[in-house]
């Protein structure tokens, strides 16, 4: 196998060189290669999300298609070095998605795709659950180290954070609202209001009433009363300070909590289609800060909207 072919496998997933480098001498293998490469392009990204390395995912797909194969055959048809192939096969065996026979030489075969995915998903869920369950204990371990050290006081220092993706932004807003003590101010265009509504963040706003926090929502969404009509009282004016404003007065979307911290919502501001948020998760980004000058400037902008 040429060095250029190895680069194709390990780096950029450009499969254009593989047929000439491995399969050109055998018409049947050449035909198999074309099909195998097409399958890889479609399925590899999903398998890598389940904590498989690139080459582990490639070997798993090969065994699903080619059935019982020796390590030598796996190495030949995937272009992965034989020594590395044994290493990846061992990993796949330990993950429970590949099995081995007692033959000499050993032959390997894989679970069906749906079974393998279910197995890998369960493993990932169990690992994430374990991390979540141990977080308090691990935080205590970190605290015990921090408490034993003398460090300059950093608490309250102004900072910022850039968030990319819908889920991290929603998690940040929910955390901010949970810490709200006095006041929440939100200026939202149609797109972001609908997005936060379907993320159930508006429900969290309504829940702040029980904590005695004041909520003010200014939005250019003309249908906001309809969206929020399922409030327990059926009267949003008693729940939040709601104001429908001219869309020209909402040049940017943001959430301010207790006049001490805020998150600016960035990205396309085109209206979302009716019946859903209508946006791709990667379209969203956010800028969080507790810089008091910026918070004060945006609060001034909020108070001027009409």
Secondary structure, DSSP 8 states (H G I E B T S, - for coil): --HHHHHIIIII--GGGHIIIIITT-HHHHHHHHHHHHHHHHHHHHHHTTT--HHHHHHHHHHHHH-SB-HHHHHHHH---HHHHHHHHHHHHHTTSEEE-S-SS--EEE--HHHHHHHHHHHHHHHHHHHHHTHHHHHHHHHHHHHTS-----TT---EEEEESHHHHHHHHHHHHHH-SSEEEEEE-HHHHHHHHHTTHHHHHHHGGGGT-EEEEEE--TTHHHHTTTSTTS-GGGTSEEEE--GGG-SSEEEEETTTEEEEEES------TTS----GGG-EEEEE--HHHHHHHHHHHHH--
